[in-house]
Amino acid sequence: MIAAYIDEFIMFCAGLWMAAVGFGYLSFPTPNQGAQNAWLANLVGHFRWMGPLLLAIAIVLAIASPA
């Protein structure tokens, strides 16, 4: 029973982490490497919409999962 929801649980936790980093509740470690920091800042900016989207997908899959 619980094994059927492992994928959704992992996606839900990843979505929580992405949303928390995207909205600034958790810090994202960035190395001091000029061009890399711009790329990582852009990625973290995308976490604002990717985190909630991943949460929604995980919830929909958990509800639709035949258990």
All heavy atoms as a GROMACS GRO file, in nm:
protein
  508
    1MET      N    1   0.083  -0.119   0.000
    1MET     CA    2   0.000   0.000   0.000
    1MET      C    3   0.087   0.126   0.000
    1MET      O    4   0.071   0.213  -0.084
    1MET     CB    5  -0.090  -0.006   0.123
    1MET     CG    6  -0.164   0.121   0.152
    1MET     SD    7  -0.316   0.128   0.063
    1MET     CE    8  -0.377   0.283   0.117
    2ILE      N    9   0.178   0.135   0.097
    2ILE     CA   10   0.263   0.254   0.106
    2ILE      C   11   0.361   0.258  -0.011
    2ILE      O   12   0.395   0.366  -0.059
    2ILE     CB   13   0.338   0.256   0.241
    2ILE    CG1   14   0.237   0.274   0.354
    2ILE    CG2   15   0.442   0.366   0.244
    2ILE    CD1   16   0.297   0.267   0.491
    3ALA      N   17   0.403   0.143  -0.060
    3ALA     CA   18   0.498   0.139  -0.172
    3ALA      C   19   0.442   0.204  -0.297
    3ALA      O   20   0.518   0.256  -0.380
    3ALA     CB   21   0.537  -0.006  -0.201
    4ALA      N   22   0.312   0.206  -0.311
    4ALA     CA   23   0.250   0.269  -0.429
    4ALA      C   24   0.265   0.421  -0.426
    4ALA      O   25   0.256   0.486  -0.530
    4ALA     CB   26   0.103   0.231  -0.436
    5TYR      N   27   0.288   0.479  -0.310
    5TYR     CA   28   0.295   0.624  -0.296
    5TYR      C   29   0.437   0.677  -0.279
    5TYR      O   30   0.455   0.795  -0.254
    5TYR     CB   31   0.210   0.669  -0.178
    5TYR     CG   32   0.063   0.644  -0.197
    5TYR    CD1   33  -0.002   0.544  -0.128
    5TYR    CD2   34  -0.010   0.720  -0.287
    5TYR    CE1   35  -0.137   0.520  -0.146
    5TYR    CE2   36  -0.145   0.698  -0.306
    5TYR     CZ   37  -0.208   0.598  -0.236
    5TYR     OH   38  -0.341   0.576  -0.254
    6ILE      N   39   0.537   0.592  -0.292
    6ILE     CA   40   0.676   0.636  -0.271
    6ILE      C   41   0.715   0.742  -0.373
    6ILE      O   42   0.776   0.844  -0.337
    6ILE     CB   43   0.772   0.516  -0.273
    6ILE    CG1   44   0.751   0.432  -0.148
    6ILE    CG2   45   0.916   0.562  -0.283
    6ILE    CD1   46   0.831   0.305  -0.144
    7ASP      N   47   0.685   0.722  -0.500
    7ASP     CA   48   0.720   0.820  -0.603
    7ASP      C   49   0.654   0.956  -0.575
    7ASP      O   50   0.719   1.060  -0.587
    7ASP     CB   51   0.678   0.772  -0.742
    7ASP     CG   52   0.761   0.656  -0.790
    7ASP    OD1   53   0.873   0.640  -0.741
    7ASP    OD2   54   0.712   0.582  -0.876
    8GLU      N   55   0.528   0.951  -0.539
    8GLU     CA   56   0.457   1.076  -0.511
    8GLU      C   57   0.514   1.145  -0.387
    8GLU      O   58   0.525   1.267  -0.382
    8GLU     CB   59   0.307   1.051  -0.493
    8GLU     CG   60   0.236   1.018  -0.622
    8GLU     CD   61   0.244   0.871  -0.658
    8GLU    OE1   62   0.301   0.792  -0.580
    8GLU    OE2   63   0.196   0.834  -0.766
    9PHE      N   64   0.553   1.067  -0.287
    9PHE     CA   65   0.612   1.124  -0.166
    9PHE      C   66   0.745   1.193  -0.198
    9PHE      O   67   0.771   1.304  -0.149
    9PHE     CB   68   0.632   1.015  -0.060
    9PHE     CG   69   0.695   1.064   0.066
    9PHE    CD1   70   0.622   1.143   0.154
    9PHE    CD2   71   0.826   1.034   0.097
    9PHE    CE1   72   0.680   1.190   0.271
    9PHE    CE2   73   0.884   1.081   0.213
    9PHE     CZ   74   0.811   1.158   0.301
   10ILE      N   75   0.827   1.130  -0.280
   10ILE     CA   76   0.955   1.190  -0.318
   10ILE      C   77   0.931   1.317  -0.399
   10ILE      O   78   0.997   1.419  -0.377
   10ILE     CB   79   1.040   1.088  -0.397
   10ILE    CG1   80   1.084   0.975  -0.304
   10ILE    CG2   81   1.161   1.155  -0.460
   10ILE    CD1   82   1.148   0.858  -0.375
   11MET      N   83   0.837   1.315  -0.492
   11MET     CA   84   0.806   1.434  -0.570
   11MET      C   85   0.751   1.544  -0.481
   11MET      O   86   0.784   1.662  -0.500
   11MET     CB   87   0.703   1.401  -0.679
   11MET     CG   88   0.761   1.324  -0.795
   11MET     SD   89   0.639   1.271  -0.918
   11MET     CE   90   0.549   1.418  -0.950
   12PHE      N   91   0.670   1.510  -0.383
   12PHE     CA   92   0.614   1.608  -0.292
   12PHE      C   93   0.724   1.675  -0.209
   12PHE      O   94   0.727   1.797  -0.194
   12PHE     CB   95   0.510   1.542  -0.200
   12PHE     CG   96   0.433   1.639  -0.116
   12PHE    CD1   97   0.326   1.707  -0.169
   12PHE    CD2   98   0.468   1.661   0.016
   12PHE    CE1   99   0.253   1.797  -0.092
   12PHE    CE2  100   0.398   1.751   0.094
   12PHE     CZ  101   0.290   1.819   0.040
   13CYS      N  102   0.817   1.594  -0.158
   13CYS     CA  103   0.928   1.650  -0.079
   13CYS      C  104   1.018   1.739  -0.166
   13CYS      O  105   1.061   1.845  -0.121
   13CYS     CB  106   1.010   1.537  -0.017
   13CYS     SG  107   0.923   1.451   0.115
   14ALA      N  108   1.044   1.696  -0.289
   14ALA     CA  109   1.126   1.778  -0.379
   14ALA      C  110   1.054   1.909  -0.411
   14ALA      O  111   1.117   2.015  -0.419
   14ALA     CB  112   1.156   1.701  -0.507
   15GLY      N  113   0.923   1.904  -0.430
   15GLY     CA  114   0.846   2.025  -0.455
   15GLY      C  115   0.847   2.119  -0.337
   15GLY      O  116   0.856   2.240  -0.354
   16LEU      N  117   0.837   2.064  -0.216
   16LEU     CA  118   0.846   2.148  -0.096
   16LEU      C  119   0.982   2.217  -0.088
   16LEU      O  120   0.991   2.337  -0.059
   16LEU     CB  121   0.824   2.065   0.030
   16LEU     CG  122   0.682   2.031   0.067
   16LEU    CD1  123   0.679   1.940   0.189
   16LEU    CD2  124   0.601   2.155   0.091
   17TRP      N  125   1.089   2.142  -0.115
   17TRP     CA  126   1.223   2.199  -0.110
   17TRP      C  127   1.240   2.307  -0.216
   17TRP      O  128   1.291   2.416  -0.188
   17TRP     CB  129   1.328   2.090  -0.128
   17TRP     CG  130   1.466   2.144  -0.132
   17TRP    CD1  131   1.543   2.181  -0.025
   17TRP    CD2  132   1.544   2.170  -0.249
   17TRP    NE1  133   1.664   2.227  -0.070
   17TRP    CE2  134   1.667   2.223  -0.207
   17TRP    CE3  135   1.520   2.154  -0.386
   17TRP    CZ2  136   1.766   2.259  -0.296
   17TRP    CZ3  137   1.620   2.190  -0.474
   17TRP    CH2  138   1.742   2.242  -0.429
   18MET      N  139   1.195   2.278  -0.338
   18MET     CA  140   1.209   2.377  -0.446
   18MET      C  141   1.130   2.503  -0.416
   18MET      O  142   1.178   2.615  -0.439
   18MET     CB  143   1.162   2.317  -0.579
   18MET     CG  144   1.255   2.213  -0.635
   18MET     SD  145   1.188   2.133  -0.781
   18MET     CE  146   1.216   2.258  -0.902
   19ALA      N  147   1.010   2.490  -0.363
   19ALA     CA  148   0.929   2.607  -0.330
   19ALA      C  149   0.993   2.686  -0.216
   19ALA      O  150   0.998   2.810  -0.219
   19ALA     CB  151   0.787   2.564  -0.292
   20ALA      N  152   1.046   2.616  -0.116
   20ALA     CA  153   1.110   2.684  -0.004
   20ALA      C  154   1.235   2.760  -0.049
   20ALA      O  155   1.258   2.873  -0.005
   20ALA     CB  156   1.146   2.584   0.106
   21VAL      N  157   1.312   2.701  -0.138
   21VAL     CA  158   1.431   2.770  -0.190
   21VAL      C  159   1.389   2.886  -0.280
   21VAL      O  160   1.444   2.996  -0.272
   21VAL     CB  161   1.523   2.671  -0.265
   21VAL    CG1  162   1.633   2.746  -0.340
   21VAL    CG2  163   1.585   2.572  -0.168
   22GLY      N  164   1.291   2.864  -0.364
   22GLY     CA  165   1.247   2.967  -0.457
   22GLY      C  166   1.190   3.089  -0.389
   22GLY      O  167   1.211   3.203  -0.433
   23PHE      N  168   1.119   3.070  -0.279
   23PHE     CA  169   1.059   3.182  -0.207
   23PHE      C  170   1.148   3.235  -0.095
   23PHE      O  171   1.108   3.324  -0.021
   23PHE     CB  172   0.922   3.144  -0.153
   23PHE     CG  173   0.819   3.131  -0.262
   23PHE    CD1  174   0.771   3.008  -0.301
   23PHE    CD2  175   0.772   3.243  -0.327
   23PHE    CE1  176   0.677   2.996  -0.402
   23PHE    CE2  177   0.677   3.233  -0.428
   23PHE     CZ  178   0.630   3.109  -0.466
   24GLY      N  179   1.268   3.179  -0.081
   24GLY     CA  180   1.366   3.234   0.012
   24GLY      C  181   1.359   3.183   0.154
   24GLY      O  182   1.425   3.240   0.242
   25TYR      N  183   1.282   3.079   0.182
   25TYR     CA  184   1.276   3.025   0.318
   25TYR      C  185   1.401   2.943   0.350
   25TYR      O  186   1.440   2.932   0.466
   25TYR     CB  187   1.151   2.940   0.337
   25TYR     CG  188   1.024   3.020   0.329
   25TYR    CD1  189   0.935   3.004   0.225
   25TYR    CD2  190   0.994   3.114   0.427
   25TYR    CE1  191   0.819   3.078   0.217
   25TYR    CE2  192   0.879   3.190   0.420
   25TYR     CZ  193   0.791   3.171   0.315
   25TYR     OH  194   0.677   3.246   0.308
   26LEU      N  195   1.461   2.881   0.250
   26LEU     CA  196   1.587   2.809   0.264
   26LEU      C  197   1.689   2.872   0.171
   26LEU      O  198   1.654   2.922   0.064
   26LEU     CB  199   1.570   2.660   0.225
   26LEU     CG  200   1.480   2.575   0.313
   26LEU    CD1  201   1.466   2.436   0.253
   26LEU    CD2  202   1.535   2.566   0.454
   27SER      N  203   1.814   2.868   0.212
   27SER     CA  204   1.918   2.925   0.125
   27SER      C  205   1.973   2.816   0.034
   27SER      O  206   1.976   2.698   0.069
   27SER     CB  207   2.029   2.985   0.209
   27SER     OG  208   2.093   2.886   0.285
   28PHE      N  209   2.016   2.856  -0.082
   28PHE     CA  210   2.074   2.765  -0.180
   28PHE      C  211   2.223   2.795  -0.186
   28PHE      O  212   2.262   2.908  -0.214
   28PHE     CB  213   2.009   2.788  -0.317
   28PHE     CG  214   2.046   2.684  -0.418
   28PHE    CD1  215   1.991   2.557  -0.413
   28PHE    CD2  216   2.136   2.712  -0.519
   28PHE    CE1  217   2.023   2.463  -0.507
   28PHE    CE2  218   2.169   2.617  -0.613
   28PHE     CZ  219   2.112   2.492  -0.606
   29PRO      N  220   2.308   2.698  -0.155
   29PRO     CA  221   2.452   2.726  -0.154
   29PRO      C  222   2.504   2.755  -0.295
   29PRO      O  223   2.485   2.676  -0.386
   29PRO     CB  224   2.514   2.597  -0.100
   29PRO     CG  225   2.413   2.492  -0.127
   29PRO     CD  226   2.278   2.560  -0.124
   30THR      N  227   2.565   2.871  -0.311
   30THR     CA  228   2.618   2.910  -0.442
   30THR      C  229   2.768   2.932  -0.431
   30THR      O  230   2.814   3.007  -0.345
   30THR     CB  231   2.552   3.038  -0.494
   30THR    OG1  232   2.569   3.141  -0.396
   30THR    CG2  233   2.404   3.018  -0.521
   31PRO      N  234   2.844   2.867  -0.515
   31PRO     CA  235   2.989   2.890  -0.515
   31PRO      C  236   3.020   3.028  -0.573
   31PRO      O  237   2.942   3.083  -0.651
   31PRO     CB  238   3.043   2.779  -0.604
   31PRO     CG  239   2.931   2.744  -0.693
   31PRO     CD  240   2.805   2.767  -0.613
   32ASN      N  241   3.132   3.085  -0.537
   32ASN     CA  242   3.173   3.216  -0.586
   32ASN      C  243   3.248   3.201  -0.718
   32ASN      O  244   3.370   3.200  -0.722
   32ASN     CB  245   3.260   3.288  -0.483
   32ASN     CG  246   3.185   3.318  -0.357
   32ASN    OD1  247   3.065   3.341  -0.363
   32ASN    ND2  248   3.252   3.318  -0.244
   33GLN      N  249   3.172   3.188  -0.827
   33GLN     CA  250   3.232   3.167  -0.958
   33GLN      C  251   3.164   3.252  -1.064
   33GLN      O  252   3.113   3.202  -1.161
   33GLN     CB  253   3.224   3.020  -0.999
   33GLN     CG  254   3.302   2.925  -0.911
   33GLN     CD  255   3.283   2.781  -0.954
   33GLN    OE1  256   3.194   2.750  -1.031
   33GLN    NE2  257   3.366   2.694  -0.903
   34GLY      N  258   3.161   3.379  -1.051
   34GLY     CA  259   3.111   3.474  -1.150
   34GLY      C  260   2.992   3.430  -1.233
   34GLY      O  261   2.878   3.451  -1.198
   35ALA      N  262   3.018   3.370  -1.349
   35ALA     CA  263   2.911   3.332  -1.443
   35ALA      C  264   2.821   3.223  -1.385
   35ALA      O  265   2.703   3.219  -1.417
   35ALA     CB  266   2.971   3.286  -1.575
   36GLN      N  267   2.876   3.137  -1.304
   36GLN     CA  268   2.795   3.032  -1.244
   36GLN      C  269   2.690   3.091  -1.151
   36GLN      O  270   2.580   3.039  -1.142
   36GLN     CB  271   2.883   2.934  -1.164
   36GLN     CG  272   2.955   2.833  -1.249
   36GLN     CD  273   2.860   2.734  -1.312
   36GLN    OE1  274   2.821   2.748  -1.427
   36GLN    NE2  275   2.823   2.634  -1.238
   37ASN      N  276   2.721   3.197  -1.079
   37ASN     CA  277   2.624   3.258  -0.988
   37ASN      C  278   2.504   3.313  -1.062
   37ASN      O  279   2.391   3.303  -1.014
   37ASN     CB  280   2.690   3.369  -0.906
   37ASN     CG  281   2.773   3.313  -0.793
   37ASN    OD1  282   2.758   3.198  -0.756
   37ASN    ND2  283   2.859   3.395  -0.739
   38ALA      N  284   2.524   3.370  -1.180
   38ALA     CA  285   2.411   3.422  -1.259
   38ALA      C  286   2.321   3.308  -1.303
   38ALA      O  287   2.198   3.318  -1.299
   38ALA     CB  288   2.462   3.500  -1.378
   39TRP      N  289   2.381   3.199  -1.344
   39TRP     CA  290   2.304   3.082  -1.388
   39TRP      C  291   2.225   3.022  -1.272
   39TRP      O  292   2.107   2.989  -1.286
   39TRP     CB  293   2.398   2.978  -1.448
   39TRP     CG  294   2.328   2.859  -1.499
   39TRP    CD1  295   2.268   2.844  -1.620
   39TRP    CD2  296   2.309   2.734  -1.430
   39TRP    NE1  297   2.213   2.719  -1.630
   39TRP    CE2  298   2.238   2.650  -1.515
   39TRP    CE3  299   2.347   2.688  -1.305
   39TRP    CZ2  300   2.201   2.521  -1.479
   39TRP    CZ3  301   2.311   2.559  -1.270
   39TRP    CH2  302   2.239   2.478  -1.356
   40LEU      N  303   2.290   3.010  -1.156
   40LEU     CA  304   2.222   2.954  -1.039
   40LEU      C  305   2.112   3.046  -0.988
   40LEU      O  306   2.007   3.000  -0.944
   40LEU     CB  307   2.322   2.925  -0.927
   40LEU     CG  308   2.410   2.802  -0.950
   40LEU    CD1  309   2.516   2.793  -0.842
   40LEU    CD2  310   2.328   2.676  -0.954
   41ALA      N  311   2.134   3.177  -0.993
   41ALA     CA  312   2.030   3.272  -0.952
   41ALA      C  313   1.909   3.260  -1.044
   41ALA      O  314   1.794   3.267  -0.998
   41ALA     CB  315   2.085   3.413  -0.953
   42ASN      N  316   1.932   3.240  -1.172
   42ASN     CA  317   1.823   3.221  -1.267
   42ASN      C  318   1.748   3.091  -1.237
   42ASN      O  319   1.625   3.088  -1.241
   42ASN     CB  320   1.878   3.221  -1.409
   42ASN     CG  321   1.768   3.224  -1.512
   42ASN    OD1  322   1.659   3.273  -1.487
   42ASN    ND2  323   1.797   3.172  -1.630
   43LEU      N  324   1.822   2.987  -1.205
   43LEU     CA  325   1.760   2.858  -1.172
   43LEU      C  326   1.674   2.869  -1.047
   43LEU      O  327   1.561   2.822  -1.044
   43LEU     CB  328   1.868   2.751  -1.153
   43LEU     CG  329   1.818   2.613  -1.112
   43LEU    CD1  330   1.738   2.551  -1.225
   43LEU    CD2  331   1.934   2.525  -1.072
   44VAL      N  332   1.727   2.934  -0.944
   44VAL     CA  333   1.652   2.950  -0.820
   44VAL      C  334   1.527   3.035  -0.844
   44VAL      O  335   1.422   3.011  -0.784
   44VAL     CB  336   1.742   3.011  -0.710
   44VAL    CG1  337   1.661   3.052  -0.588
   44VAL    CG2  338   1.850   2.911  -0.671
   45GLY      N  339   1.534   3.130  -0.935
   45GLY     CA  340   1.416   3.208  -0.970
   45GLY      C  341   1.307   3.122  -1.032
   45GLY      O  342   1.188   3.144  -1.009
   46HIS      N  343   1.347   3.020  -1.108
   46HIS     CA  344   1.248   2.929  -1.167
   46HIS      C  345   1.187   2.835  -1.064
   46HIS      O  346   1.080   2.780  -1.086
   46HIS     CB  347   1.312   2.847  -1.279
   46HIS     CG  348   1.336   2.925  -1.404
   46HIS    ND1  349   1.234   2.977  -1.480
   46HIS    CD2  350   1.451   2.961  -1.466
   46HIS    CE1  351   1.284   3.041  -1.584
   46HIS    NE2  352   1.416   3.034  -1.577
   47PHE      N  353   1.256   2.817  -0.951
   47PHE     CA  354   1.201   2.731  -0.845
   47PHE      C  355   1.070   2.786  -0.790
   47PHE      O  356   0.991   2.711  -0.735
   47PHE     CB  357   1.301   2.716  -0.730
   47PHE     CG  358   1.412   2.619  -0.756
   47PHE    CD1  359   1.423   2.552  -0.877
   47PHE    CD2  360   1.507   2.595  -0.660
   47PHE    CE1  361   1.525   2.463  -0.900
   47PHE    CE2  362   1.611   2.506  -0.682
   47PHE     CZ  363   1.620   2.439  -0.801
   48ARG      N  364   1.044   2.916  -0.808
   48ARG     CA  365   0.919   2.975  -0.758
   48ARG      C  366   0.796   2.916  -0.827
   48ARG      O  367   0.690   2.908  -0.767
   48ARG     CB  368   0.919   3.126  -0.780
   48ARG     CG  369   1.004   3.197  -0.682
   48ARG     CD  370   0.986   3.344  -0.696
   48ARG     NE  371   1.059   3.410  -0.589
   48ARG     CZ  372   1.035   3.532  -0.551
   48ARG    NH1  373   0.943   3.603  -0.609
   48ARG    NH2  374   1.106   3.583  -0.454
   49TRP      N  375   0.809   2.878  -0.953
   49TRP     CA  376   0.694   2.817  -1.019
   49TRP      C  377   0.710   2.666  -1.032
   49TRP      O  378   0.612   2.592  -1.036
   49TRP     CB  379   0.668   2.880  -1.156
   49TRP     CG  380   0.778   2.864  -1.257
   49TRP    CD1  381   0.881   2.948  -1.280
   49TRP    CD2  382   0.794   2.755  -1.349
   49TRP    NE1  383   0.961   2.899  -1.380
   49TRP    CE2  384   0.910   2.781  -1.425
   49TRP    CE3  385   0.722   2.640  -1.375
   49TRP    CZ2  386   0.956   2.695  -1.524
   49TRP    CZ3  387   0.767   2.553  -1.474
   49TRP    CH2  388   0.882   2.581  -1.547
   50MET      N  389   0.833   2.616  -1.037
   50MET     CA  390   0.852   2.471  -1.051
   50MET      C  391   0.816   2.395  -0.924
   50MET      O  392   0.761   2.284  -0.931
   50MET     CB  393   0.997   2.440  -1.090
   50MET     CG  394   1.032   2.480  -1.231
   50MET     SD  395   1.190   2.417  -1.292
   50MET     CE  396   1.306   2.477  -1.174
   51GLY      N  397   0.844   2.454  -0.806
   51GLY     CA  398   0.812   2.388  -0.680
   51GLY      C  399   0.662   2.366  -0.663
   51GLY      O  400   0.619   2.252  -0.642
   52PRO      N  401   0.580   2.471  -0.673
   52PRO     CA  402   0.436   2.450  -0.661
   52PRO      C  403   0.379   2.359  -0.771
   52PRO      O  404   0.286   2.281  -0.745
   52PRO     CB  405   0.378   2.591  -0.673
   52PRO     CG  406   0.488   2.679  -0.623
   52PRO     CD  407   0.614   2.613  -0.670
   53LEU      N  408   0.435   2.367  -0.891
   53LEU     CA  409   0.388   2.278  -0.998
   53LEU      C  410   0.418   2.132  -0.964
   53LEU      O  411   0.333   2.045  -0.983
   53LEU     CB  412   0.454   2.316  -1.130
   53LEU     CG  413   0.416   2.230  -1.251
   53LEU    CD1  414   0.267   2.246  -1.283
   53LEU    CD2  415   0.500   2.268  -1.371
   54LEU      N  416   0.537   2.106  -0.911
   54LEU     CA  417   0.572   1.970  -0.872
   54LEU      C  418   0.485   1.921  -0.758
   54LEU      O  419   0.445   1.804  -0.755
   54LEU     CB  420   0.720   1.963  -0.834
   54LEU     CG  421   0.782   1.825  -0.819
   54LEU    CD1  422   0.765   1.744  -0.946
   54LEU    CD2  423   0.928   1.836  -0.784
   55LEU      N  424   0.451   2.009  -0.665
   55LEU     CA  425   0.359   1.973  -0.557
   55LEU      C  426   0.222   1.934  -0.612
   55LEU      O  427   0.163   1.834  -0.571
   55LEU     CB  428   0.343   2.088  -0.459
   55LEU     CG  429   0.460   2.116  -0.365
   55LEU    CD1  430   0.438   2.246  -0.292
   55LEU    CD2  431   0.478   2.001  -0.269
   56ALA      N  432   0.172   2.013  -0.706
   56ALA     CA  433   0.041   1.985  -0.765
   56ALA      C  434   0.042   1.853  -0.841
   56ALA      O  435  -0.052   1.774  -0.831
   56ALA     CB  436   0.000   2.099  -0.857
   57ILE      N  437   0.148   1.827  -0.916
   57ILE     CA  438   0.158   1.702  -0.991
   57ILE      C  439   0.162   1.583  -0.896
   57ILE      O  440   0.096   1.481  -0.919
   57ILE     CB  441   0.281   1.704  -1.084
   57ILE    CG1  442   0.261   1.803  -1.197
   57ILE    CG2  443   0.310   1.564  -1.140
   57ILE    CD1  444   0.385   1.830  -1.280
   58ALA      N  445   0.238   1.595  -0.787
   58ALA     CA  446   0.248   1.486  -0.690
   58ALA      C  447   0.112   1.458  -0.626
   58ALA      O  448   0.074   1.342  -0.608
   58ALA     CB  449   0.350   1.519  -0.583
   59ILE      N  450   0.038   1.564  -0.594
   59ILE     CA  451  -0.094   1.545  -0.532
   59ILE      C  452  -0.190   1.480  -0.630
   59ILE      O  453  -0.265   1.387  -0.595
   59ILE     CB  454  -0.146   1.678  -0.478
   59ILE    CG1  455  -0.062   1.723  -0.359
   59ILE    CG2  456  -0.294   1.669  -0.441
   59ILE    CD1  457  -0.088   1.864  -0.314
   60VAL      N  458  -0.191   1.526  -0.755
   60VAL     CA  459  -0.281   1.469  -0.856
   60VAL      C  460  -0.248   1.323  -0.880
   60VAL      O  461  -0.338   1.238  -0.888
   60VAL     CB  462  -0.274   1.550  -0.986
   60VAL    CG1  463  -0.340   1.477  -1.101
   60VAL    CG2  464  -0.337   1.688  -0.968
   61LEU      N  465  -0.119   1.289  -0.888
   61LEU     CA  466  -0.080   1.150  -0.909
   61LEU      C  467  -0.115   1.063  -0.789
   61LEU      O  468  -0.153   0.947  -0.806
   61LEU     CB  469   0.069   1.140  -0.941
   61LEU     CG  470   0.111   1.189  -1.078
   61LEU    CD1  471   0.262   1.182  -1.092
   61LEU    CD2  472   0.045   1.107  -1.188
   62ALA      N  473  -0.104   1.117  -0.669
   62ALA     CA  474  -0.139   1.039  -0.550
   62ALA      C  475  -0.290   1.013  -0.545
   62ALA      O  476  -0.333   0.904  -0.506
   62ALA     CB  477  -0.095   1.114  -0.424
   63ILE      N  478  -0.368   1.111  -0.587
   63ILE     CA  479  -0.513   1.092  -0.588
   63ILE      C  480  -0.555   0.994  -0.698
   63ILE      O  481  -0.641   0.908  -0.678
   63ILE     CB  482  -0.584   1.227  -0.605
   63ILE    CG1  483  -0.565   1.312  -0.480
   63ILE    CG2  484  -0.733   1.209  -0.635
   63ILE    CD1  485  -0.610   1.456  -0.494
   64ALA      N  486  -0.490   1.004  -0.814
   64ALA     CA  487  -0.528   0.920  -0.928
   64ALA      C  488  -0.469   0.780  -0.919
   64ALA      O  489  -0.508   0.691  -0.995
   64ALA     CB  490  -0.481   0.986  -1.058
   65SER      N  491  -0.376   0.758  -0.829
   65SER     CA  492  -0.310   0.629  -0.818
   65SER      C  493  -0.408   0.524  -0.767
   65SER      O  494  -0.473   0.542  -0.665
   65SER     CB  495  -0.191   0.642  -0.723
   65SER     OG  496  -0.162   0.524  -0.659
   66PRO      N  497  -0.419   0.413  -0.839
   66PRO     CA  498  -0.511   0.306  -0.796
   66PRO      C  499  -0.450   0.228  -0.679
   66PRO      O  500  -0.356   0.152  -0.696
   66PRO     CB  501  -0.526   0.218  -0.919
   66PRO     CG  502  -0.399   0.239  -0.995
   66PRO     CD  503  -0.355   0.379  -0.964
   67ALA      N  504  -0.503   0.250  -0.560
   67ALA     CA  505  -0.447   0.179  -0.444
   67ALA      C  506  -0.554   0.102  -0.372
   67ALA      O  507  -0.664   0.131  -0.359
   67ALA     CB  508  -0.382   0.277  -0.349
   0.00000   0.00000   0.00000
